[in-house]
Amino acid sequence: MDYDALDRKRAYYQTRKHLLPPESLRNYESAFLVEYTHNSTAIEGNTLSLIETKLLLEDKLSVGGKALREIYEVTNHAKAFDLVRRRVAAGMPLDENTVKDIHQILMENIFPGGIYRNVNVRITGAGFQPPSPNEMYFQIKNFFADLPVKSDAPHIEPAAWIHGEFVRIHPFSDGNGRTARMIMNYQLMRSGWLPVSVPKEERQRYYEALEVYAVSGDIQPFAAFIAELEDKELDAVIAMIEQAVGRDEAFRTRDHVIEEGK
């Protein structure tokens, strides 16, 4: 992945996003929410289809034949992402209280959220063991202490590290993956990137890249994976901008921006 080219795409998007018609932006954000919620919950075993997720979130229609927990997982996810969007828009930093608030919303009507675990946990199929409750407590405190420093890393790496380190620590009894993907997007959006959705079809590659970090401390495979997702989101939104204003009036196409390094 050419991270410098990705940075230039971000700059191109940031300087031209105001050209997106409001209706186009609303449609994009609505479609992203449905896709993101479906993928993030499906990765954890939720069986609602993409269409069922859309019916539930956009059309406010009930979905039959599903466990109540699965319904809550989907509706809670949408509520949590709404919180993320609002706090990012308000310029609020990612801190411990925000992470606990996100987890609490994700777990609403399922079990008490926002509370660190006091039991040992195992991740099925993983080659690493999350820390014991006592050790976890110290590691999660270090995680939040390190956030300001890690956020200064270049390109997309800070968001990847936030996700990878949070999952490695595994501070909650359940919902760590959904929370990690949520706070990764929090960091992406605070840094001027678009939020990303990890496709459920890419689950194996996603887990493998996370395990590389948990076992060896190498964040690069996971950062490259997230960068690819970001690249696709930027391409989609930039295409919408150019379609809205006309390619000849879009100053430079994204190809020219990348080639010229501007």
C-alpha positions as CSV (number, residue, x, y, z in Angstrom):
1,M,0.0,0.0,0.0
2,D,1.3,3.4,-1.0
3,Y,0.5,5.4,2.2
4,D,1.6,8.7,0.7
5,A,-0.8,8.3,-2.1
6,L,-3.5,7.5,0.4
7,D,-2.7,10.6,2.3
8,R,-3.1,12.6,-0.9
9,K,-6.5,11.1,-1.5
10,R,-7.5,12.1,2.0
11,A,-6.3,15.7,1.3
12,Y,-8.3,15.7,-2.0
13,Y,-11.4,14.5,-0.2
14,Q,-11.0,17.0,2.7
15,T,-10.7,20.0,0.4
16,R,-13.6,19.0,-1.8
17,K,-16.1,17.2,0.4
18,H,-18.2,20.4,0.7
19,L,-19.0,19.9,-3.0
20,L,-21.0,16.8,-2.2
21,P,-24.8,17.5,-2.4
22,P,-26.4,17.0,1.0
23,E,-28.7,14.3,-0.4
24,S,-25.8,12.3,-1.8
25,L,-24.0,12.6,1.5
26,R,-27.1,11.4,3.4
27,N,-27.5,8.4,1.1
28,Y,-23.9,7.5,1.4
29,E,-23.9,7.7,5.2
30,S,-27.1,5.7,5.4
31,A,-25.8,3.0,3.1
32,F,-22.5,2.9,5.0
33,L,-24.3,2.5,8.4
34,V,-26.3,-0.5,7.2
35,E,-23.3,-2.2,5.6
36,Y,-21.0,-1.4,8.6
37,T,-23.6,-2.6,11.1
38,H,-24.3,-5.8,9.2
39,N,-20.6,-6.6,8.7
40,S,-19.5,-5.8,12.3
41,T,-22.3,-7.9,13.9
42,A,-22.1,-10.7,11.3
43,I,-18.3,-11.1,12.1
44,E,-19.4,-11.9,15.7
45,G,-22.0,-14.4,14.6
46,N,-25.2,-12.3,14.1
47,T,-27.4,-14.0,11.5
48,L,-29.4,-11.0,10.2
49,S,-28.9,-10.5,6.5
50,L,-28.0,-7.2,4.9
51,I,-31.6,-6.7,3.8
52,E,-32.9,-7.5,7.2
53,T,-30.4,-5.1,8.7
54,K,-31.7,-2.4,6.3
55,L,-35.3,-3.1,7.1
56,L,-34.6,-2.8,10.8
57,L,-32.4,0.4,10.7
58,E,-33.8,2.3,7.7
59,D,-37.4,1.2,7.4
60,K,-38.0,0.6,11.1
61,L,-39.7,-2.7,10.3
62,S,-39.6,-5.7,12.6
63,V,-37.7,-8.8,11.6
64,G,-39.2,-12.2,12.5
65,G,-37.6,-15.5,13.3
66,K,-34.5,-13.9,15.0
67,A,-33.4,-14.0,18.6
68,L,-34.1,-10.8,20.5
69,R,-30.3,-10.5,21.3
70,E,-29.6,-10.4,17.5
71,I,-32.1,-7.6,17.1
72,Y,-30.5,-5.6,19.9
73,E,-27.0,-6.2,18.5
74,V,-28.0,-4.5,15.3
75,T,-30.0,-1.6,16.8
76,N,-27.4,-1.0,19.5
77,H,-24.6,-0.9,16.9
78,A,-26.3,1.8,15.0
79,K,-26.9,3.8,18.2
80,A,-23.2,3.4,19.2
81,F,-22.0,4.7,15.8
82,D,-24.4,7.7,16.1
83,L,-22.6,8.5,19.4
84,V,-19.2,8.2,17.7
85,R,-20.3,10.6,14.9
86,R,-21.6,13.1,17.3
87,R,-18.6,13.1,19.6
88,V,-16.2,13.3,16.7
89,A,-18.1,16.2,15.3
90,A,-17.9,17.9,18.7
91,G,-14.2,17.5,18.7
92,M,-14.2,15.2,21.7
93,P,-11.0,13.0,22.2
94,L,-11.1,9.3,22.4
95,D,-10.8,8.5,26.1
96,E,-11.7,5.8,28.6
97,N,-15.1,7.3,29.3
98,T,-16.0,7.4,25.7
99,V,-14.9,3.8,25.1
100,K,-17.0,2.7,28.1
101,D,-20.0,4.6,26.8
102,I,-19.7,3.0,23.4
103,H,-19.5,-0.5,25.0
104,Q,-22.5,0.2,27.2
105,I,-24.6,1.2,24.2
106,L,-23.4,-1.9,22.3
107,M,-24.5,-4.1,25.2
108,E,-27.8,-2.4,26.0
109,N,-30.5,-5.0,26.9
110,I,-27.9,-7.8,26.5
111,F,-25.8,-7.5,29.6
112,P,-24.3,-4.6,31.7
113,G,-21.8,-2.8,29.5
114,G,-18.9,-0.5,30.2
115,I,-17.6,-2.7,33.0
116,Y,-14.2,-4.4,32.7
117,R,-14.1,-8.1,33.1
118,N,-13.1,-9.8,36.3
119,V,-12.6,-13.3,34.7
120,N,-10.1,-14.9,32.4
121,V,-11.2,-15.1,28.8
122,R,-10.1,-17.1,25.8
123,I,-10.4,-16.2,22.1
124,T,-11.4,-19.3,20.1
125,G,-8.7,-20.2,17.6
126,A,-6.4,-17.5,18.6
127,G,-2.7,-18.1,19.1
128,F,-2.5,-15.7,22.1
129,Q,-4.0,-15.5,25.5
130,P,-5.6,-12.2,26.7
131,P,-4.1,-11.0,30.0
132,S,-5.6,-12.0,33.4
133,P,-8.0,-9.5,35.0
134,N,-5.4,-8.0,37.2
135,E,-2.9,-7.6,34.4
136,M,-5.6,-6.5,32.0
137,Y,-6.4,-3.6,34.3
138,F,-2.9,-2.2,34.2
139,Q,-2.6,-2.8,30.4
140,I,-5.9,-1.0,29.6
141,K,-4.8,2.0,31.8
142,N,-1.5,2.0,29.8
143,F,-3.5,1.8,26.6
144,F,-5.3,5.1,27.4
145,A,-2.1,6.7,28.6
146,D,-0.4,5.8,25.3
147,L,-3.2,7.1,23.1
148,P,-2.0,10.7,22.7
149,V,1.5,9.5,21.7
150,K,0.3,6.8,19.4
151,S,-2.1,9.2,17.7
152,D,0.9,11.1,16.4
153,A,2.1,8.1,14.3
154,P,1.9,8.6,10.5
155,H,-0.8,7.7,8.1
156,I,-3.4,5.2,9.2
157,E,-1.3,3.4,11.7
158,P,-2.8,5.0,14.9
159,A,-6.3,3.7,14.1
160,A,-4.9,0.2,13.3
161,W,-2.9,0.2,16.6
162,I,-6.0,1.3,18.6
163,H,-8.0,-1.7,17.2
164,G,-5.1,-4.2,17.5
165,E,-4.1,-3.3,21.0
166,F,-7.6,-3.1,22.4
167,V,-8.5,-6.6,21.0
168,R,-5.2,-8.0,22.4
169,I,-6.1,-6.6,25.9
170,H,-9.7,-7.8,25.6
171,P,-10.9,-5.7,28.5
172,F,-14.6,-6.7,28.4
173,S,-16.2,-10.1,28.7
174,D,-18.0,-9.7,25.4
175,G,-18.3,-7.1,22.6
176,N,-14.5,-6.3,22.3
177,G,-14.5,-6.8,18.5
178,R,-17.4,-4.5,17.9
179,T,-16.0,-1.9,20.3
180,A,-12.5,-2.1,18.7
181,R,-14.0,-1.5,15.2
182,M,-16.0,1.4,16.6
183,I,-13.1,3.1,18.3
184,M,-10.9,2.5,15.3
185,N,-13.4,4.4,13.2
186,Y,-13.5,7.1,15.9
187,Q,-9.7,7.6,15.4
188,L,-10.0,7.5,11.6
189,M,-12.7,10.2,11.6
190,R,-10.9,12.4,14.1
191,S,-7.9,12.3,11.7
192,G,-9.8,13.2,8.7
193,W,-10.3,9.8,7.2
194,L,-13.6,8.1,6.3
195,P,-14.9,5.3,8.6
196,V,-14.4,1.8,7.2
197,S,-16.4,-1.4,7.3
198,V,-14.5,-4.8,7.6
199,P,-16.3,-7.1,5.2
200,K,-17.5,-10.3,6.8
201,E,-16.1,-12.1,3.8
202,E,-12.7,-10.9,4.8
203,R,-13.0,-12.3,8.3
204,Q,-10.1,-14.8,8.1
205,R,-7.7,-12.2,6.7
206,Y,-8.8,-9.7,9.3
207,Y,-8.3,-12.2,12.2
208,E,-4.9,-13.3,10.8
209,A,-3.6,-9.8,10.6
210,L,-4.8,-9.1,14.2
211,E,-3.1,-12.2,15.4
212,V,0.2,-11.1,13.9
213,Y,0.1,-8.0,16.0
214,A,-1.0,-9.8,19.2
215,V,1.8,-12.4,18.9
216,S,4.7,-10.4,17.4
217,G,3.7,-6.7,17.9
218,D,3.9,-6.1,14.1
219,I,1.0,-3.8,13.3
220,Q,1.9,-3.4,9.6
221,P,-0.2,-6.3,8.1
222,F,-3.2,-5.0,9.9
223,A,-2.5,-1.4,9.0
224,A,-2.2,-2.4,5.4
225,F,-5.5,-4.2,5.5
226,I,-7.3,-1.2,7.0
227,A,-5.6,1.1,4.5
228,E,-7.0,-1.0,1.6
229,L,-10.5,-0.5,3.1
230,E,-9.9,3.2,3.5
231,D,-8.7,3.4,-0.1
232,K,-12.0,1.9,-1.4
233,E,-14.1,4.3,0.7
234,L,-12.1,7.3,-0.5
235,D,-12.4,6.2,-4.1
236,A,-16.2,5.9,-3.8
237,V,-16.7,9.3,-2.2
238,I,-14.3,11.1,-4.5
239,A,-16.2,9.6,-7.5
240,M,-19.4,11.0,-6.0
241,I,-17.8,14.4,-5.7
242,E,-16.5,14.4,-9.3
243,Q,-19.9,13.2,-10.6
244,A,-21.7,15.9,-8.7
245,V,-19.5,18.8,-9.9
246,G,-18.4,17.5,-13.3
247,R,-15.0,16.0,-13.9
248,D,-13.6,19.1,-15.7
249,E,-14.6,21.3,-12.8
250,A,-13.1,19.2,-10.0
251,F,-9.7,21.0,-10.2
252,R,-7.6,17.8,-10.6
253,T,-8.8,14.3,-10.8
254,R,-7.6,12.0,-8.0
255,D,-5.3,10.3,-10.5
256,H,-3.5,13.6,-11.2
257,V,-3.3,14.3,-7.4
258,I,-1.7,10.9,-6.9
259,E,0.7,11.2,-9.8
260,E,1.8,14.8,-9.0
261,G,2.1,14.2,-5.3
262,K,-0.1,17.2,-4.5
